[in-house]
Amino acid sequence: MNGARMRAGESIIEAGRATVILPAANFLNLDTITTLGASTYTIPGSGQVELEITVFGAGGGGSCSIVGSGITPWIAGPPGGNGGKATTFIALPAGSVLSLFVGTGGSGGVFLGPNYFGASGMKSEVEHSGIIIAQANGGGGGTNNAGAPGYGLGDHIFRGDGAVGGAGGPATGGTDGSAGQHGWIEIRY
């Protein structure tokens, strides 16, 4: 770019490799949605509203303690994976309604229960008129290995940068794993 300054909303084409469009607005407002499950969000303001929508997938639950052998009678359970994170920039008319889903963190594995392994975290997503705008998958539950980090769909995807996965049960013996952190959604405008 040779020191050239770009203004918001302009495209950059450098060496024919990529196009980047800077957001045209400074986002002064932030709404954070933490209500679990399905809900809706009405875009405030008037005219076309530029939005930055970031979704955070829920973390997977950690596995319970694992019975070891010999001098190591207990082994700490593997943790759950962190959820994914995805960000999308979009302009929509004020008054438009977005469909939201905020994922629940995966439950931790139970030492004396039917589920020794942690459960996967749930996805968080935003849709407009039935089309997914941004989605972040939940992290995998801890099993005999650490849970896999979540991915997502959107303009920018960050593997494993979402909600934190639950810790595995400590190596102190017969301990349950921790639940993963719930997901959330941030809408800037």
Backbone bond lengths (Angstrom), bond angles and torsions (degrees), N, CA, C in turn:
res aa  C-N    CA-C-N  psi(-1)  N-CA   C-N-CA  omega(-1)  CA-C   N-CA-C  phi
1 M - - - 1.449 - - 1.528 111.34 -
2 N 1.327 119.29 -10.84 1.462 122.42 175.20 1.523 112.91 53.07
3 G 1.306 118.10 40.39 1.453 122.10 176.02 1.520 114.83 76.33
4 A 1.334 118.94 6.23 1.468 121.00 179.91 1.526 109.43 -67.47
5 R 1.312 116.49 143.39 1.460 121.25 177.37 1.517 108.71 -96.65
6 M 1.323 115.66 139.18 1.458 121.51 178.97 1.517 109.10 -107.06
7 R 1.317 114.82 146.40 1.458 120.80 173.88 1.518 108.35 -101.69
8 A 1.311 115.62 153.08 1.455 120.82 179.12 1.517 109.75 -56.14
9 G 1.329 115.97 141.76 1.455 122.20 178.68 1.519 113.76 86.94
10 E 1.345 118.94 -5.56 1.455 121.52 179.49 1.525 109.76 -90.75
11 S 1.327 115.47 151.74 1.458 121.58 177.17 1.512 110.01 -93.46
12 I 1.309 115.49 149.56 1.452 121.64 175.60 1.525 107.20 -117.50
13 I 1.320 117.29 126.72 1.458 120.89 172.24 1.513 105.89 -126.23
14 E 1.313 116.08 114.42 1.450 120.98 -176.18 1.517 108.35 -124.03
15 A 1.312 116.56 122.50 1.462 123.33 178.48 1.522 112.12 55.88
16 G 1.345 117.52 25.91 1.457 121.50 176.10 1.513 114.83 65.13
17 R 1.325 119.04 15.82 1.461 121.44 -173.95 1.521 114.79 -98.43
18 A 1.306 118.72 -38.33 1.464 119.27 -172.08 1.516 110.94 -148.03
19 T 1.316 114.45 154.81 1.457 121.26 172.37 1.520 107.58 -121.28
20 V 1.298 115.27 127.53 1.462 121.03 177.80 1.515 107.26 -124.37
21 I 1.307 116.66 131.63 1.456 120.53 176.39 1.513 107.44 -113.75
22 L 1.313 115.30 117.98 1.454 119.86 178.81 1.524 109.35 -74.80
23 P 1.327 117.62 143.45 1.462 119.12 177.68 1.530 110.16 -58.01
24 A 1.327 115.82 139.72 1.463 120.55 -176.47 1.520 112.84 -83.14
25 A 1.301 117.51 -7.41 1.462 119.31 -176.35 1.526 110.54 -125.59
26 N 1.309 114.78 150.62 1.458 119.59 167.15 1.516 105.18 -88.51
27 F 1.301 116.11 121.77 1.450 119.85 -175.94 1.522 109.22 -82.20
28 L 1.326 115.77 111.47 1.461 121.45 -175.86 1.519 112.57 -96.04
29 N 1.315 117.18 -18.30 1.461 121.37 -175.20 1.516 110.46 -117.63
30 L 1.327 116.24 143.95 1.458 122.30 178.24 1.521 109.05 -133.82
31 D 1.323 115.93 125.30 1.461 121.75 171.36 1.520 106.99 -113.42
32 T 1.326 116.72 125.88 1.459 122.26 178.53 1.522 108.30 -109.05
33 I 1.324 116.34 124.64 1.462 121.53 -177.58 1.518 107.93 -108.17
34 T 1.322 116.24 120.17 1.461 121.68 -179.48 1.530 112.46 -120.72
35 T 1.333 117.13 -1.25 1.466 120.56 179.13 1.520 108.61 -64.78
36 L 1.324 116.40 121.01 1.464 120.82 -176.48 1.524 111.69 -70.85
37 G 1.326 115.30 145.85 1.448 121.21 178.10 1.519 111.89 88.38
38 A 1.338 115.02 -158.39 1.465 121.52 -174.64 1.524 111.85 -84.76
39 S 1.338 115.46 141.46 1.463 122.52 174.01 1.526 107.61 -158.20
40 T 1.324 116.37 -178.63 1.464 120.43 177.09 1.526 109.16 -127.93
41 Y 1.333 114.66 163.00 1.463 121.71 179.72 1.515 107.46 -141.79
42 T 1.334 117.48 124.92 1.458 122.25 178.50 1.523 108.66 -96.58
43 I 1.326 116.17 125.96 1.462 121.36 -177.29 1.522 109.25 -68.82
44 P 1.334 116.59 122.36 1.465 120.25 -178.27 1.530 111.73 -79.53
45 G 1.331 115.56 173.22 1.459 121.31 174.23 1.511 112.93 97.59
46 S 1.357 114.77 -157.34 1.466 121.20 178.91 1.519 108.18 -141.81
47 G 1.334 115.27 156.28 1.467 120.40 -179.78 1.523 111.30 67.39
48 Q 1.338 115.47 -153.41 1.463 121.34 175.68 1.526 108.28 -79.64
49 V 1.307 116.71 131.54 1.460 121.59 -178.77 1.527 108.03 -115.59
50 E 1.327 115.77 123.93 1.462 120.21 176.95 1.523 108.80 -82.41
51 L 1.321 114.81 132.66 1.457 121.43 -174.99 1.526 110.83 -125.44
52 E 1.309 115.04 146.79 1.461 122.55 166.03 1.517 105.04 -117.50
53 I 1.325 116.10 114.40 1.461 121.31 -176.33 1.522 107.78 -112.10
54 T 1.336 116.03 123.28 1.460 121.25 178.63 1.523 108.35 -123.69
55 V 1.332 115.15 127.57 1.465 121.11 179.08 1.522 109.04 -114.32
56 F 1.328 115.57 143.99 1.458 122.88 -178.86 1.522 108.28 -122.89
57 G 1.331 117.17 115.44 1.460 121.02 177.14 1.512 110.70 -70.77
58 A 1.323 116.65 152.34 1.469 121.83 -178.35 1.520 111.09 -73.99
59 G 1.322 115.83 152.20 1.465 121.79 178.00 1.516 111.74 -78.83
60 G 1.329 115.80 149.66 1.459 121.14 175.75 1.520 110.96 -77.96
61 G 1.314 116.75 156.33 1.461 121.51 178.56 1.519 111.84 -79.94
62 G 1.315 116.36 150.56 1.462 121.13 178.35 1.517 111.57 -81.18
63 S 1.335 115.57 154.47 1.460 121.75 177.37 1.527 109.77 -77.93
64 C 1.325 117.63 156.58 1.466 120.33 177.12 1.529 109.74 -74.08
65 S 1.330 116.67 171.96 1.461 121.66 175.79 1.528 109.46 -57.03
66 I 1.321 114.70 149.79 1.461 120.38 -178.24 1.526 108.28 -112.94
67 V 1.323 116.04 135.11 1.457 120.52 177.86 1.525 108.16 -69.25
68 G 1.341 115.57 125.70 1.460 121.11 178.80 1.514 110.64 -96.84
69 S 1.325 116.45 -147.57 1.465 121.01 177.17 1.521 109.48 -156.32
70 G 1.308 116.59 162.93 1.462 121.96 176.18 1.511 112.97 60.58
71 I 1.346 115.56 -129.15 1.465 119.96 -177.57 1.527 112.64 -77.03
72 T 1.321 116.97 -8.19 1.471 121.19 177.33 1.523 108.21 -118.83
73 P 1.367 116.34 80.92 1.464 118.08 -175.77 1.528 114.11 -68.96
74 W 1.338 116.90 -22.92 1.467 119.88 -179.24 1.519 109.83 -133.74
75 I 1.291 115.51 142.96 1.467 122.28 177.67 1.525 107.26 -123.22
76 A 1.340 115.81 136.17 1.470 119.31 178.71 1.528 109.53 -60.32
77 G 1.325 115.56 139.23 1.460 120.17 177.72 1.522 110.92 -71.17
78 P 1.335 117.83 145.06 1.469 120.44 178.11 1.529 111.66 -64.89
79 P 1.341 117.00 146.71 1.465 120.59 -179.42 1.529 111.91 -76.94
80 G 1.324 114.85 163.86 1.455 120.70 171.49 1.523 109.90 -78.27
81 G 1.317 116.78 157.29 1.459 121.06 178.85 1.516 112.17 -78.90
82 N 1.320 115.89 150.31 1.468 120.13 174.38 1.521 109.43 -70.04
83 G 1.325 116.23 149.44 1.457 120.73 175.92 1.519 111.01 -71.28
84 G 1.313 116.80 166.94 1.460 122.10 176.42 1.523 111.06 -83.34
85 K 1.324 115.07 172.04 1.470 121.80 177.80 1.518 107.07 -140.43
86 A 1.318 117.09 137.43 1.466 121.24 177.90 1.522 109.40 -141.99
87 T 1.339 115.54 140.44 1.458 121.99 179.09 1.521 109.52 -125.17
88 T 1.321 116.32 137.29 1.462 122.75 176.79 1.520 109.18 -132.20
89 F 1.336 116.04 139.16 1.464 122.91 173.46 1.521 107.07 -105.08
90 I 1.340 116.46 129.98 1.460 120.67 -177.36 1.526 109.26 -154.40
91 A 1.324 117.12 150.02 1.465 122.52 173.57 1.523 107.77 -112.25
92 L 1.340 115.82 128.99 1.464 122.11 -179.90 1.524 108.84 -136.41
93 P 1.327 117.30 155.49 1.461 119.79 178.52 1.531 112.08 -66.24
94 A 1.324 116.28 140.30 1.462 120.90 173.96 1.523 108.52 -56.08
95 G 1.301 116.36 143.83 1.458 121.51 -178.31 1.514 113.42 91.19
96 S 1.328 117.64 -12.92 1.468 120.25 176.42 1.522 108.68 -63.86
97 V 1.323 115.25 147.85 1.458 120.38 -178.77 1.525 109.46 -109.25
98 L 1.328 115.08 126.84 1.458 121.82 176.37 1.524 108.93 -98.81
99 S 1.328 116.59 141.81 1.466 121.70 173.22 1.518 107.56 -95.16
100 L 1.320 115.96 126.21 1.458 121.81 -176.26 1.520 110.36 -114.88
101 F 1.315 115.48 150.89 1.461 120.95 169.36 1.522 106.99 -142.43
102 V 1.332 116.46 122.46 1.462 122.08 178.66 1.525 107.79 -107.74
103 G 1.343 115.25 123.06 1.455 121.48 -174.67 1.521 114.50 -77.25
104 T 1.326 114.78 146.88 1.458 123.63 176.46 1.525 109.42 -88.80
105 G 1.328 116.33 139.68 1.459 120.69 176.57 1.516 110.84 -64.54
106 G 1.347 115.42 146.46 1.459 120.42 179.20 1.522 111.22 -68.25
107 S 1.323 116.56 144.56 1.465 120.31 178.84 1.522 109.90 -74.40
108 G 1.326 115.79 151.93 1.457 121.13 178.33 1.517 111.18 -77.58
109 G 1.332 115.84 154.49 1.460 120.66 176.88 1.520 111.02 -67.04
110 V 1.342 116.25 146.64 1.465 121.93 -176.59 1.527 108.44 -110.10
111 F 1.328 116.03 125.09 1.459 120.77 -174.14 1.522 112.73 -58.75
112 L 1.312 117.90 -49.81 1.469 120.70 -178.49 1.523 112.01 -103.14
113 G 1.306 116.62 20.97 1.453 120.12 -177.80 1.517 112.01 -107.24
114 P 1.308 115.35 -175.90 1.465 119.53 -178.84 1.533 112.73 -75.86
115 N 1.336 118.28 -16.48 1.465 120.68 -176.69 1.524 110.05 -121.35
116 Y 1.312 115.79 96.86 1.467 120.79 179.54 1.522 110.88 -74.27
117 F 1.321 115.59 -31.90 1.460 120.99 -177.19 1.523 110.17 -87.12
118 G 1.338 116.27 154.40 1.452 121.20 175.27 1.522 110.81 -74.53
119 A 1.321 116.71 151.33 1.466 122.06 177.52 1.527 109.93 -86.01
120 S 1.314 116.72 151.77 1.469 121.25 176.24 1.526 110.50 -68.52
121 G 1.336 116.18 147.75 1.453 120.94 173.09 1.521 110.11 -74.68
122 M 1.316 117.35 158.53 1.465 121.57 -179.08 1.529 110.76 -91.92
123 K 1.317 115.05 155.74 1.464 120.56 178.10 1.520 110.67 -72.23
124 S 1.331 115.10 156.70 1.469 122.54 168.81 1.516 105.68 -118.89
125 E 1.346 117.82 140.30 1.458 119.01 -178.78 1.522 111.64 -153.49
126 V 1.353 113.53 161.05 1.463 122.58 176.59 1.521 107.19 -128.80
127 E 1.332 116.03 131.29 1.465 122.39 177.60 1.521 109.88 -124.23
128 H 1.336 114.88 151.85 1.459 121.44 171.12 1.521 106.87 -133.14
129 S 1.328 117.35 123.60 1.467 123.57 -179.03 1.526 111.68 52.25
130 G 1.332 116.52 40.20 1.461 121.55 176.66 1.520 115.07 80.67
131 I 1.316 118.03 2.49 1.465 121.69 -179.40 1.523 108.54 -108.35
132 I 1.329 116.16 129.49 1.465 120.61 179.45 1.520 109.29 -69.88
133 I 1.333 116.12 124.48 1.465 122.80 176.91 1.520 109.62 -90.74
134 A 1.324 116.36 -44.84 1.461 121.89 179.36 1.524 108.22 -152.15
135 Q 1.334 114.98 139.42 1.465 120.44 178.91 1.519 108.75 -144.11
136 A 1.320 116.44 136.05 1.466 122.25 175.09 1.517 107.75 -125.20
137 N 1.313 116.34 121.35 1.457 121.27 -178.99 1.521 110.71 -76.14
138 G 1.319 115.38 154.93 1.454 120.70 177.39 1.520 110.97 -76.41
139 G 1.321 115.40 159.64 1.462 121.05 175.60 1.517 110.79 -76.27
140 G 1.318 116.33 153.79 1.454 121.32 178.60 1.518 111.67 -73.49
141 G 1.315 116.34 152.72 1.456 120.80 176.83 1.519 110.91 -75.57
142 G 1.336 115.88 150.19 1.461 120.19 175.91 1.517 110.18 -68.69
143 T 1.309 116.94 135.92 1.474 122.32 177.87 1.524 106.22 -124.02
144 N 1.322 117.25 -124.57 1.463 120.54 170.78 1.520 109.73 -79.46
145 N 1.316 115.82 -9.54 1.462 123.82 177.47 1.523 108.81 -132.20
146 A 1.326 115.05 167.16 1.466 119.28 176.35 1.526 109.75 -62.15
147 G 1.334 116.65 146.10 1.461 121.37 177.43 1.521 111.40 -66.10
148 A 1.319 116.40 146.58 1.470 121.60 179.68 1.524 110.35 -71.61
149 P 1.335 117.87 144.68 1.467 120.39 176.21 1.529 110.53 -71.93
150 G 1.330 115.78 152.65 1.455 121.50 -179.78 1.518 112.65 -80.92
151 Y 1.330 116.13 154.52 1.460 124.91 175.27 1.521 108.24 -105.73
152 G 1.338 117.01 -156.24 1.446 119.92 176.16 1.511 112.39 -177.12
153 L 1.339 115.57 -176.19 1.465 124.43 177.00 1.520 107.95 -130.78
154 G 1.309 117.78 133.57 1.460 121.65 179.31 1.516 110.11 161.36
155 D 1.337 116.40 -174.95 1.457 121.02 178.07 1.527 111.48 -65.33
156 H 1.320 116.17 -38.26 1.460 122.56 -179.14 1.521 107.86 -133.05
157 I 1.337 116.52 127.82 1.458 121.35 -176.66 1.529 108.90 -120.45
158 F 1.320 115.72 133.95 1.459 121.75 -178.16 1.521 108.43 -125.03
159 R 1.314 116.08 104.74 1.466 120.98 -177.45 1.526 109.68 -67.88
160 G 1.330 115.29 123.72 1.455 120.69 174.73 1.514 115.81 73.80
161 D 1.342 118.75 12.94 1.468 121.09 178.64 1.521 112.79 -97.97
162 G 1.328 117.14 14.29 1.460 120.97 179.60 1.519 111.46 -90.75
163 A 1.322 115.62 -146.20 1.460 121.30 -178.62 1.525 110.58 -63.10
164 V 1.311 116.11 149.59 1.461 122.83 -174.06 1.528 110.90 -77.54
165 G 1.347 114.95 137.05 1.459 120.62 175.27 1.522 111.02 -71.80
166 G 1.334 115.71 154.59 1.459 120.60 -179.80 1.519 112.12 -72.63
167 A 1.314 115.81 151.67 1.465 121.21 177.98 1.524 109.74 -74.54
168 G 1.316 115.44 149.03 1.455 120.29 172.69 1.517 109.66 -73.26
169 G 1.324 116.22 158.77 1.460 119.70 176.78 1.525 110.05 -60.75
170 P 1.340 118.39 138.66 1.463 120.81 -177.81 1.530 111.99 -68.36
171 A 1.322 115.28 164.04 1.466 121.93 -176.26 1.523 112.21 -79.32
172 T 1.313 118.21 25.13 1.470 121.35 179.92 1.515 111.21 -90.43
173 G 1.318 117.02 -3.85 1.458 120.49 173.44 1.502 115.56 103.87
174 G 1.322 115.58 123.99 1.449 122.57 172.24 1.513 115.27 56.57
175 T 1.333 117.13 42.87 1.455 120.94 -175.65 1.526 110.72 -112.58
176 D 1.339 116.71 139.58 1.460 121.91 179.09 1.522 110.74 -71.71
177 G 1.335 115.92 155.39 1.457 121.48 172.24 1.526 110.04 -79.01
178 S 1.320 115.98 162.81 1.471 121.24 179.42 1.522 110.41 -91.35
179 A 1.329 115.55 152.45 1.464 121.31 175.97 1.526 109.76 -72.23
180 G 1.325 115.76 151.95 1.453 120.93 174.80 1.527 110.91 -76.75
181 Q 1.316 116.12 156.77 1.473 122.00 178.28 1.532 108.86 -69.08
182 H 1.323 116.77 143.30 1.460 121.53 176.33 1.528 109.88 -68.51
183 G 1.333 115.97 154.69 1.456 121.06 175.62 1.522 111.39 -77.86
184 W 1.346 115.93 -179.72 1.465 121.44 175.88 1.526 108.28 -162.76
185 I 1.330 115.46 171.09 1.469 122.41 -179.64 1.516 108.19 -131.74
186 E 1.330 116.28 137.22 1.465 122.12 174.65 1.523 108.97 -118.55
187 I 1.325 116.04 128.93 1.465 121.91 177.52 1.518 108.18 -121.59
188 R 1.347 114.84 116.79 1.471 121.11 177.75 1.522 108.29 -106.58
189 Y 1.333 115.75 142.69 1.467 120.41 179.33 1.510 109.73 -151.41
